[in-house]
């Protein structure tokens, strides 16, 4: 049983960290916009600069594209979990909209991080270390759900009371009192779900 609980906690932490990774897609897109270096030439004597030069001048955008691919995988894993909920429906008693919390994450973390000096390798390393530390903090303090990119992708946050217990619900549906919901547990305080 002890080993089962450890595996369950590990899976919950992975799910939370994936939600945090999803929240960073806007930062990765902004890093591509700021740093991409793709020469454009329309003169008669234009020539291809070579793959090696193109790659060496676009290392950060290439890394950002790879990270966006990781975001896409995490997003589809999360969507799959939402759609594969097979639990019994429960009735939402009290429902409170928490979607405003998305803006806190955006203004506190995403916007300042793009202001790093992305021309200096030390700042880039510091940025990625900071992203890992922020991810750890968000998972351990259960703030992973305050995710502006989930809002852009159509997800909503609610505090719902079910069977006398309050939970934070992440869903693509509009939830009101007395709706029947099928949950997928993230942990004891957080669930993802859909209308039954």
mmCIF file of the C-alpha atoms, coordinates in Angstrom:
data_MODEL
# 
_entry.id   MODEL 
# 
loop_
_atom_site.group_PDB 
_atom_site.id 
_atom_site.type_symbol 
_atom_site.label_atom_id 
_atom_site.label_alt_id 
_atom_site.label_comp_id 
_atom_site.label_asym_id 
_atom_site.label_entity_id 
_atom_site.label_seq_id 
_atom_site.pdbx_PDB_ins_code 
_atom_site.Cartn_x 
_atom_site.Cartn_y 
_atom_site.Cartn_z 
_atom_site.occupancy 
_atom_site.B_iso_or_equiv 
_atom_site.pdbx_formal_charge 
_atom_site.auth_seq_id 
_atom_site.auth_comp_id 
_atom_site.auth_asym_id 
_atom_site.auth_atom_id 
_atom_site.pdbx_PDB_model_num 
ATOM 1   C CA . UNK A 1 1   ? 0.000   0.000  0.000   1.00 0.00 ? 1   UNK A CA 1 
ATOM 2   C CA . UNK A 1 2   ? 2.872   2.347  0.833   1.00 0.00 ? 2   UNK A CA 1 
ATOM 3   C CA . UNK A 1 3   ? 4.388   1.774  -2.629  1.00 0.00 ? 3   UNK A CA 1 
ATOM 4   C CA . UNK A 1 4   ? 0.977   2.358  -4.256  1.00 0.00 ? 4   UNK A CA 1 
ATOM 5   C CA . UNK A 1 5   ? 0.617   5.716  -2.441  1.00 0.00 ? 5   UNK A CA 1 
ATOM 6   C CA . UNK A 1 6   ? 4.086   6.750  -3.583  1.00 0.00 ? 6   UNK A CA 1 
ATOM 7   C CA . UNK A 1 7   ? 3.227   5.900  -7.198  1.00 0.00 ? 7   UNK A CA 1 
ATOM 8   C CA . UNK A 1 8   ? -0.051  7.808  -6.915  1.00 0.00 ? 8   UNK A CA 1 
ATOM 9   C CA . UNK A 1 9   ? 1.732   10.898 -5.536  1.00 0.00 ? 9   UNK A CA 1 
ATOM 10  C CA . UNK A 1 10  ? 4.320   10.651 -8.317  1.00 0.00 ? 10  UNK A CA 1 
ATOM 11  C CA . UNK A 1 11  ? 1.575   10.498 -10.988 1.00 0.00 ? 11  UNK A CA 1 
ATOM 12  C CA . UNK A 1 12  ? -0.171  13.482 -9.395  1.00 0.00 ? 12  UNK A CA 1 
ATOM 13  C CA . UNK A 1 13  ? 3.077   15.479 -9.377  1.00 0.00 ? 13  UNK A CA 1 
ATOM 14  C CA . UNK A 1 14  ? 3.688   14.622 -13.037 1.00 0.00 ? 14  UNK A CA 1 
ATOM 15  C CA . UNK A 1 15  ? 0.162   15.764 -13.937 1.00 0.00 ? 15  UNK A CA 1 
ATOM 16  C CA . UNK A 1 16  ? 0.658   19.049 -12.060 1.00 0.00 ? 16  UNK A CA 1 
ATOM 17  C CA . UNK A 1 17  ? 4.042   19.632 -13.696 1.00 0.00 ? 17  UNK A CA 1 
ATOM 18  C CA . UNK A 1 18  ? 2.525   18.946 -17.127 1.00 0.00 ? 18  UNK A CA 1 
ATOM 19  C CA . UNK A 1 19  ? -0.103  21.615 -16.424 1.00 0.00 ? 19  UNK A CA 1 
ATOM 20  C CA . UNK A 1 20  ? 2.719   23.993 -15.517 1.00 0.00 ? 20  UNK A CA 1 
ATOM 21  C CA . UNK A 1 21  ? 4.548   23.131 -18.768 1.00 0.00 ? 21  UNK A CA 1 
ATOM 22  C CA . UNK A 1 22  ? 1.333   23.855 -20.702 1.00 0.00 ? 22  UNK A CA 1 
ATOM 23  C CA . UNK A 1 23  ? 1.195   27.261 -19.018 1.00 0.00 ? 23  UNK A CA 1 
ATOM 24  C CA . UNK A 1 24  ? 4.559   28.215 -20.532 1.00 0.00 ? 24  UNK A CA 1 
ATOM 25  C CA . UNK A 1 25  ? 3.672   27.896 -24.231 1.00 0.00 ? 25  UNK A CA 1 
ATOM 26  C CA . UNK A 1 26  ? 3.106   31.642 -24.543 1.00 0.00 ? 26  UNK A CA 1 
ATOM 27  C CA . UNK A 1 27  ? 6.603   32.297 -23.148 1.00 0.00 ? 27  UNK A CA 1 
ATOM 28  C CA . UNK A 1 28  ? 8.119   29.874 -25.685 1.00 0.00 ? 28  UNK A CA 1 
ATOM 29  C CA . UNK A 1 29  ? 6.241   31.552 -28.553 1.00 0.00 ? 29  UNK A CA 1 
ATOM 30  C CA . UNK A 1 30  ? 7.449   34.983 -27.381 1.00 0.00 ? 30  UNK A CA 1 
ATOM 31  C CA . UNK A 1 31  ? 11.029  33.673 -27.195 1.00 0.00 ? 31  UNK A CA 1 
ATOM 32  C CA . UNK A 1 32  ? 10.751  32.548 -30.828 1.00 0.00 ? 32  UNK A CA 1 
ATOM 33  C CA . UNK A 1 33  ? 9.386   35.938 -31.912 1.00 0.00 ? 33  UNK A CA 1 
ATOM 34  C CA . UNK A 1 34  ? 12.134  37.828 -30.047 1.00 0.00 ? 34  UNK A CA 1 
ATOM 35  C CA . UNK A 1 35  ? 15.076  35.612 -31.043 1.00 0.00 ? 35  UNK A CA 1 
ATOM 36  C CA . UNK A 1 36  ? 14.396  34.087 -34.477 1.00 0.00 ? 36  UNK A CA 1 
ATOM 37  C CA . UNK A 1 37  ? 17.024  35.114 -36.992 1.00 0.00 ? 37  UNK A CA 1 
ATOM 38  C CA . UNK A 1 38  ? 15.940  34.121 -40.470 1.00 0.00 ? 38  UNK A CA 1 
ATOM 39  C CA . UNK A 1 39  ? 17.632  36.235 -43.185 1.00 0.00 ? 39  UNK A CA 1 
ATOM 40  C CA . UNK A 1 40  ? 15.341  37.429 -45.968 1.00 0.00 ? 40  UNK A CA 1 
ATOM 41  C CA . UNK A 1 41  ? 16.820  38.612 -49.238 1.00 0.00 ? 41  UNK A CA 1 
ATOM 42  C CA . UNK A 1 42  ? 15.168  39.557 -52.544 1.00 0.00 ? 42  UNK A CA 1 
ATOM 43  C CA . UNK A 1 43  ? 18.275  40.703 -54.490 1.00 0.00 ? 43  UNK A CA 1 
ATOM 44  C CA . UNK A 1 44  ? 19.555  38.890 -57.561 1.00 0.00 ? 44  UNK A CA 1 
ATOM 45  C CA . UNK A 1 45  ? 22.783  37.826 -55.805 1.00 0.00 ? 45  UNK A CA 1 
ATOM 46  C CA . UNK A 1 46  ? 21.040  36.200 -52.796 1.00 0.00 ? 46  UNK A CA 1 
ATOM 47  C CA . UNK A 1 47  ? 22.293  32.807 -51.678 1.00 0.00 ? 47  UNK A CA 1 
ATOM 48  C CA . UNK A 1 48  ? 21.525  30.261 -48.976 1.00 0.00 ? 48  UNK A CA 1 
ATOM 49  C CA . UNK A 1 49  ? 23.676  30.923 -45.885 1.00 0.00 ? 49  UNK A CA 1 
ATOM 50  C CA . UNK A 1 50  ? 23.861  27.251 -44.985 1.00 0.00 ? 50  UNK A CA 1 
ATOM 51  C CA . UNK A 1 51  ? 22.128  25.008 -42.469 1.00 0.00 ? 51  UNK A CA 1 
ATOM 52  C CA . UNK A 1 52  ? 25.003  25.207 -39.970 1.00 0.00 ? 52  UNK A CA 1 
ATOM 53  C CA . UNK A 1 53  ? 24.856  29.022 -39.796 1.00 0.00 ? 53  UNK A CA 1 
ATOM 54  C CA . UNK A 1 54  ? 21.057  28.987 -39.707 1.00 0.00 ? 54  UNK A CA 1 
ATOM 55  C CA . UNK A 1 55  ? 21.006  26.522 -36.797 1.00 0.00 ? 55  UNK A CA 1 
ATOM 56  C CA . UNK A 1 56  ? 23.812  28.266 -34.866 1.00 0.00 ? 56  UNK A CA 1 
ATOM 57  C CA . UNK A 1 57  ? 22.019  31.632 -35.045 1.00 0.00 ? 57  UNK A CA 1 
ATOM 58  C CA . UNK A 1 58  ? 18.672  30.126 -33.985 1.00 0.00 ? 58  UNK A CA 1 
ATOM 59  C CA . UNK A 1 59  ? 19.516  27.792 -31.090 1.00 0.00 ? 59  UNK A CA 1 
ATOM 60  C CA . UNK A 1 60  ? 17.025  29.358 -28.668 1.00 0.00 ? 60  UNK A CA 1 
ATOM 61  C CA . UNK A 1 61  ? 14.129  29.388 -31.171 1.00 0.00 ? 61  UNK A CA 1 
ATOM 62  C CA . UNK A 1 62  ? 14.864  25.720 -32.010 1.00 0.00 ? 62  UNK A CA 1 
ATOM 63  C CA . UNK A 1 63  ? 14.816  24.824 -28.294 1.00 0.00 ? 63  UNK A CA 1 
ATOM 64  C CA . UNK A 1 64  ? 11.560  26.807 -27.969 1.00 0.00 ? 64  UNK A CA 1 
ATOM 65  C CA . UNK A 1 65  ? 10.012  24.869 -30.882 1.00 0.00 ? 65  UNK A CA 1 
ATOM 66  C CA . UNK A 1 66  ? 11.003  21.599 -29.172 1.00 0.00 ? 66  UNK A CA 1 
ATOM 67  C CA . UNK A 1 67  ? 9.486   22.813 -25.897 1.00 0.00 ? 67  UNK A CA 1 
ATOM 68  C CA . UNK A 1 68  ? 6.294   23.792 -27.724 1.00 0.00 ? 68  UNK A CA 1 
ATOM 69  C CA . UNK A 1 69  ? 6.153   20.213 -29.039 1.00 0.00 ? 69  UNK A CA 1 
ATOM 70  C CA . UNK A 1 70  ? 6.448   19.011 -25.411 1.00 0.00 ? 70  UNK A CA 1 
ATOM 71  C CA . UNK A 1 71  ? 3.624   21.418 -24.489 1.00 0.00 ? 71  UNK A CA 1 
ATOM 72  C CA . UNK A 1 72  ? 1.452   19.931 -27.255 1.00 0.00 ? 72  UNK A CA 1 
ATOM 73  C CA . UNK A 1 73  ? 2.083   16.392 -25.958 1.00 0.00 ? 73  UNK A CA 1 
ATOM 74  C CA . UNK A 1 74  ? 1.254   17.464 -22.369 1.00 0.00 ? 74  UNK A CA 1 
ATOM 75  C CA . UNK A 1 75  ? -1.889  19.233 -23.579 1.00 0.00 ? 75  UNK A CA 1 
ATOM 76  C CA . UNK A 1 76  ? -3.204  16.194 -25.461 1.00 0.00 ? 76  UNK A CA 1 
ATOM 77  C CA . UNK A 1 77  ? -2.408  13.962 -22.472 1.00 0.00 ? 77  UNK A CA 1 
ATOM 78  C CA . UNK A 1 78  ? -4.463  16.335 -20.302 1.00 0.00 ? 78  UNK A CA 1 
ATOM 79  C CA . UNK A 1 79  ? -7.320  16.433 -22.852 1.00 0.00 ? 79  UNK A CA 1 
ATOM 80  C CA . UNK A 1 80  ? -7.267  12.625 -22.998 1.00 0.00 ? 80  UNK A CA 1 
ATOM 81  C CA . UNK A 1 81  ? -7.559  12.427 -19.201 1.00 0.00 ? 81  UNK A CA 1 
ATOM 82  C CA . UNK A 1 82  ? -10.531 14.805 -19.318 1.00 0.00 ? 82  UNK A CA 1 
ATOM 83  C CA . UNK A 1 83  ? -12.316 12.780 -21.994 1.00 0.00 ? 83  UNK A CA 1 
ATOM 84  C CA . UNK A 1 84  ? -11.593 9.415  -20.401 1.00 0.00 ? 84  UNK A CA 1 
ATOM 85  C CA . UNK A 1 85  ? -13.316 10.220 -17.100 1.00 0.00 ? 85  UNK A CA 1 
ATOM 86  C CA . UNK A 1 86  ? -15.340 7.139  -16.258 1.00 0.00 ? 86  UNK A CA 1 
ATOM 87  C CA . UNK A 1 87  ? -16.363 7.875  -12.668 1.00 0.00 ? 87  UNK A CA 1 
ATOM 88  C CA . UNK A 1 88  ? -19.905 8.279  -11.441 1.00 0.00 ? 88  UNK A CA 1 
ATOM 89  C CA . UNK A 1 89  ? -21.411 11.722 -11.919 1.00 0.00 ? 89  UNK A CA 1 
ATOM 90  C CA . UNK A 1 90  ? -21.670 13.953 -8.844  1.00 0.00 ? 90  UNK A CA 1 
ATOM 91  C CA . UNK A 1 91  ? -23.796 17.052 -8.318  1.00 0.00 ? 91  UNK A CA 1 
ATOM 92  C CA . UNK A 1 92  ? -22.039 20.405 -7.847  1.00 0.00 ? 92  UNK A CA 1 
ATOM 93  C CA . UNK A 1 93  ? -23.545 22.197 -4.865  1.00 0.00 ? 93  UNK A CA 1 
ATOM 94  C CA . UNK A 1 94  ? -21.783 25.560 -4.483  1.00 0.00 ? 94  UNK A CA 1 
ATOM 95  C CA . UNK A 1 95  ? -19.931 26.870 -7.544  1.00 0.00 ? 95  UNK A CA 1 
ATOM 96  C CA . UNK A 1 96  ? -17.504 29.813 -7.526  1.00 0.00 ? 96  UNK A CA 1 
ATOM 97  C CA . UNK A 1 97  ? -15.677 31.044 -10.649 1.00 0.00 ? 97  UNK A CA 1 
ATOM 98  C CA . UNK A 1 98  ? -11.889 31.305 -10.079 1.00 0.00 ? 98  UNK A CA 1 
ATOM 99  C CA . UNK A 1 99  ? -10.862 32.137 -13.654 1.00 0.00 ? 99  UNK A CA 1 
ATOM 100 C CA . UNK A 1 100 ? -9.479  35.560 -12.628 1.00 0.00 ? 100 UNK A CA 1 
ATOM 101 C CA . UNK A 1 101 ? -6.472  33.766 -11.073 1.00 0.00 ? 101 UNK A CA 1 
ATOM 102 C CA . UNK A 1 102 ? -5.068  33.150 -14.562 1.00 0.00 ? 102 UNK A CA 1 
ATOM 103 C CA . UNK A 1 103 ? -4.004  36.803 -14.853 1.00 0.00 ? 103 UNK A CA 1 
ATOM 104 C CA . UNK A 1 104 ? -1.866  36.596 -11.715 1.00 0.00 ? 104 UNK A CA 1 
ATOM 105 C CA . UNK A 1 105 ? 0.422   34.005 -13.294 1.00 0.00 ? 105 UNK A CA 1 
ATOM 106 C CA . UNK A 1 106 ? 0.696   35.906 -16.571 1.00 0.00 ? 106 UNK A CA 1 
ATOM 107 C CA . UNK A 1 107 ? 1.607   39.279 -15.054 1.00 0.00 ? 107 UNK A CA 1 
ATOM 108 C CA . UNK A 1 108 ? 3.848   37.850 -12.330 1.00 0.00 ? 108 UNK A CA 1 
ATOM 109 C CA . UNK A 1 109 ? 5.889   35.323 -14.296 1.00 0.00 ? 109 UNK A CA 1 
ATOM 110 C CA . UNK A 1 110 ? 5.452   35.204 -18.072 1.00 0.00 ? 110 UNK A CA 1 
ATOM 111 C CA . UNK A 1 111 ? 5.785   38.926 -18.863 1.00 0.00 ? 111 UNK A CA 1 
ATOM 112 C CA . UNK A 1 112 ? 8.901   39.572 -16.690 1.00 0.00 ? 112 UNK A CA 1 
ATOM 113 C CA . UNK A 1 113 ? 10.641  36.408 -17.946 1.00 0.00 ? 113 UNK A CA 1 
ATOM 114 C CA . UNK A 1 114 ? 10.557  37.535 -21.587 1.00 0.00 ? 114 UNK A CA 1 
ATOM 115 C CA . UNK A 1 115 ? 12.518  40.660 -20.524 1.00 0.00 ? 115 UNK A CA 1 
ATOM 116 C CA . UNK A 1 116 ? 15.623  38.539 -19.802 1.00 0.00 ? 116 UNK A CA 1 
ATOM 117 C CA . UNK A 1 117 ? 18.669  39.323 -21.966 1.00 0.00 ? 117 UNK A CA 1 
ATOM 118 C CA . UNK A 1 118 ? 18.283  36.448 -24.425 1.00 0.00 ? 118 UNK A CA 1 
ATOM 119 C CA . UNK A 1 119 ? 21.538  37.319 -26.201 1.00 0.00 ? 119 UNK A CA 1 
ATOM 120 C CA . UNK A 1 120 ? 23.659  36.226 -23.244 1.00 0.00 ? 120 UNK A CA 1 
ATOM 121 C CA . UNK A 1 121 ? 24.041  32.470 -22.612 1.00 0.00 ? 121 UNK A CA 1 
ATOM 122 C CA . UNK A 1 122 ? 24.279  33.010 -18.842 1.00 0.00 ? 122 UNK A CA 1 
ATOM 123 C CA . UNK A 1 123 ? 20.907  34.745 -18.793 1.00 0.00 ? 123 UNK A CA 1 
ATOM 124 C CA . UNK A 1 124 ? 19.392  31.963 -20.896 1.00 0.00 ? 124 UNK A CA 1 
ATOM 125 C CA . UNK A 1 125 ? 20.711  29.321 -18.467 1.00 0.00 ? 125 UNK A CA 1 
ATOM 126 C CA . UNK A 1 126 ? 19.431  31.416 -15.536 1.00 0.00 ? 126 UNK A CA 1 
ATOM 127 C CA . UNK A 1 127 ? 16.025  31.661 -17.265 1.00 0.00 ? 127 UNK A CA 1 
ATOM 128 C CA . UNK A 1 128 ? 15.696  27.879 -17.621 1.00 0.00 ? 128 UNK A CA 1 
ATOM 129 C CA . UNK A 1 129 ? 16.851  27.296 -14.024 1.00 0.00 ? 129 UNK A CA 1 
ATOM 130 C CA . UNK A 1 130 ? 14.270  29.848 -12.901 1.00 0.00 ? 130 UNK A CA 1 
ATOM 131 C CA . UNK A 1 131 ? 11.537  28.099 -14.933 1.00 0.00 ? 131 UNK A CA 1 
ATOM 132 C CA . UNK A 1 132 ? 12.375  24.779 -13.244 1.00 0.00 ? 132 UNK A CA 1 
ATOM 133 C CA . UNK A 1 133 ? 12.348  26.387 -9.778  1.00 0.00 ? 133 UNK A CA 1 
ATOM 134 C CA . UNK A 1 134 ? 9.047   28.186 -10.467 1.00 0.00 ? 134 UNK A CA 1 
ATOM 135 C CA . UNK A 1 135 ? 7.599   24.865 -11.680 1.00 0.00 ? 135 UNK A CA 1 
ATOM 136 C CA . UNK A 1 136 ? 8.664   23.150 -8.451  1.00 0.00 ? 136 UNK A CA 1 
ATOM 137 C CA . UNK A 1 137 ? 7.147   25.968 -6.383  1.00 0.00 ? 137 UNK A CA 1 
ATOM 138 C CA . UNK A 1 138 ? 3.892   25.858 -8.361  1.00 0.00 ? 138 UNK A CA 1 
ATOM 139 C CA . UNK A 1 139 ? 3.576   22.087 -7.948  1.00 0.00 ? 139 UNK A CA 1 
ATOM 140 C CA . UNK A 1 140 ? 4.463   22.054 -4.245  1.00 0.00 ? 140 UNK A CA 1 
ATOM 141 C CA . UNK A 1 141 ? 2.229   25.042 -3.376  1.00 0.00 ? 141 UNK A CA 1 
ATOM 142 C CA . UNK A 1 142 ? -0.633  23.794 -5.591  1.00 0.00 ? 142 UNK A CA 1 
ATOM 143 C CA . UNK A 1 143 ? -0.728  26.932 -7.763  1.00 0.00 ? 143 UNK A CA 1 
ATOM 144 C CA . UNK A 1 144 ? -0.293  24.941 -10.997 1.00 0.00 ? 144 UNK A CA 1 
ATOM 145 C CA . UNK A 1 145 ? -3.922  25.562 -11.913 1.00 0.00 ? 145 UNK A CA 1 
ATOM 146 C CA . UNK A 1 146 ? -3.487  29.367 -12.158 1.00 0.00 ? 146 UNK A CA 1 
ATOM 147 C CA . UNK A 1 147 ? -2.611  28.914 -15.782 1.00 0.00 ? 147 UNK A CA 1 
ATOM 148 C CA . UNK A 1 148 ? -3.372  31.691 -18.310 1.00 0.00 ? 148 UNK A CA 1 
ATOM 149 C CA . UNK A 1 149 ? -2.748  29.495 -21.320 1.00 0.00 ? 149 UNK A CA 1 
ATOM 150 C CA . UNK A 1 150 ? -5.421  27.100 -20.156 1.00 0.00 ? 150 UNK A CA 1 
ATOM 151 C CA . UNK A 1 151 ? -7.778  30.096 -20.209 1.00 0.00 ? 151 UNK A CA 1 
ATOM 152 C CA . UNK A 1 152 ? -6.728  30.890 -23.797 1.00 0.00 ? 152 UNK A CA 1 
ATOM 153 C CA . UNK A 1 153 ? -7.328  27.239 -24.706 1.00 0.00 ? 153 UNK A CA 1 
ATOM 154 C CA . UNK A 1 154 ? -10.879 27.440 -23.337 1.00 0.00 ? 154 UNK A CA 1 
ATOM 155 C CA . UNK A 1 155 ? -10.441 25.998 -19.833 1.00 0.00 ? 155 UNK A CA 1 
ATOM 156 C CA . UNK A 1 156 ? -12.190 27.446 -16.805 1.00 0.00 ? 156 UNK A CA 1 
ATOM 157 C CA . UNK A 1 157 ? -11.502 27.275 -13.092 1.00 0.00 ? 157 UNK A CA 1 
ATOM 158 C CA . UNK A 1 158 ? -14.211 26.725 -10.499 1.00 0.00 ? 158 UNK A CA 1 
ATOM 159 C CA . UNK A 1 159 ? -14.320 26.083 -6.804  1.00 0.00 ? 159 UNK A CA 1 
ATOM 160 C CA . UNK A 1 160 ? -17.066 23.496 -6.387  1.00 0.00 ? 160 UNK A CA 1 
ATOM 161 C CA . UNK A 1 161 ? -18.525 21.822 -3.347  1.00 0.00 ? 161 UNK A CA 1 
ATOM 162 C CA . UNK A 1 162 ? -19.298 18.152 -3.816  1.00 0.00 ? 162 UNK A CA 1 
ATOM 163 C CA . UNK A 1 163 ? -20.493 15.916 -0.976  1.00 0.00 ? 163 UNK A CA 1 
ATOM 164 C CA . UNK A 1 164 ? -19.476 18.555 1.572   1.00 0.00 ? 164 UNK A CA 1 
ATOM 165 C CA . UNK A 1 165 ? -15.917 18.865 0.205   1.00 0.00 ? 165 UNK A CA 1 
ATOM 166 C CA . UNK A 1 166 ? -14.553 21.868 -1.732  1.00 0.00 ? 166 UNK A CA 1 
ATOM 167 C CA . UNK A 1 167 ? -12.389 21.189 -4.787  1.00 0.00 ? 167 UNK A CA 1 
ATOM 168 C CA . UNK A 1 168 ? -10.844 23.291 -7.531  1.00 0.00 ? 168 UNK A CA 1 
ATOM 169 C CA . UNK A 1 169 ? -12.192 22.114 -10.890 1.00 0.00 ? 169 UNK A CA 1 
ATOM 170 C CA . UNK A 1 170 ? -10.435 22.599 -14.247 1.00 0.00 ? 170 UNK A CA 1 
ATOM 171 C CA . UNK A 1 171 ? -12.871 22.120 -17.128 1.00 0.00 ? 171 UNK A CA 1 
ATOM 172 C CA . UNK A 1 172 ? -13.827 23.302 -20.612 1.00 0.00 ? 172 UNK A CA 1 
ATOM 173 C CA . UNK A 1 173 ? -17.507 23.468 -19.597 1.00 0.00 ? 173 UNK A CA 1 
ATOM 174 C CA . UNK A 1 174 ? -19.462 26.238 -17.929 1.00 0.00 ? 174 UNK A CA 1 
ATOM 175 C CA . UNK A 1 175 ? -20.509 24.885 -14.548 1.00 0.00 ? 175 UNK A CA 1 
ATOM 176 C CA . UNK A 1 176 ? -23.429 26.104 -12.476 1.00 0.00 ? 176 UNK A CA 1 
ATOM 177 C CA . UNK A 1 177 ? -25.003 24.787 -9.299  1.00 0.00 ? 177 UNK A CA 1 
ATOM 178 C CA . UNK A 1 178 ? -26.793 21.454 -9.627  1.00 0.00 ? 178 UNK A CA 1 
ATOM 179 C CA . UNK A 1 179 ? -24.834 20.415 -12.742 1.00 0.00 ? 179 UNK A CA 1 
ATOM 180 C CA . UNK A 1 180 ? -23.780 16.776 -12.849 1.00 0.00 ? 180 UNK A CA 1 
ATOM 181 C CA . UNK A 1 181 ? -19.993 16.449 -13.265 1.00 0.00 ? 181 UNK A CA 1 
ATOM 182 C CA . UNK A 1 182 ? -17.666 13.515 -13.889 1.00 0.00 ? 182 UNK A CA 1 
ATOM 183 C CA . UNK A 1 183 ? -14.300 14.059 -12.177 1.00 0.00 ? 183 UNK A CA 1 
ATOM 184 C CA . UNK A 1 184 ? -10.747 12.976 -12.831 1.00 0.00 ? 184 UNK A CA 1 
ATOM 185 C CA . UNK A 1 185 ? -8.761  13.439 -9.627  1.00 0.00 ? 185 UNK A CA 1 
ATOM 186 C CA . UNK A 1 186 ? -5.521  15.413 -9.811  1.00 0.00 ? 186 UNK A CA 1 
ATOM 187 C CA . UNK A 1 187 ? -5.128  15.254 -6.024  1.00 0.00 ? 187 UNK A CA 1 
ATOM 188 C CA . UNK A 1 188 ? -7.304  15.594 -2.941  1.00 0.00 ? 188 UNK A CA 1 
ATOM 189 C CA . UNK A 1 189 ? -7.982  19.301 -3.597  1.00 0.00 ? 189 UNK A CA 1 
ATOM 190 C CA . UNK A 1 190 ? -7.923  19.502 -7.397  1.00 0.00 ? 190 UNK A CA 1 
ATOM 191 C CA . UNK A 1 191 ? -9.899  17.759 -10.109 1.00 0.00 ? 191 UNK A CA 1 
ATOM 192 C CA . UNK A 1 192 ? -10.432 18.024 -13.829 1.00 0.00 ? 192 UNK A CA 1 
ATOM 193 C CA . UNK A 1 193 ? -13.819 17.203 -15.198 1.00 0.00 ? 193 UNK A CA 1 
ATOM 194 C CA . UNK A 1 194 ? -16.678 17.575 -17.605 1.00 0.00 ? 194 UNK A CA 1 
ATOM 195 C CA . UNK A 1 195 ? -20.443 17.709 -17.486 1.00 0.00 ? 195 UNK A CA 1 
ATOM 196 C CA . UNK A 1 196 ? -22.078 14.287 -17.323 1.00 0.00 ? 196 UNK A CA 1 
# 
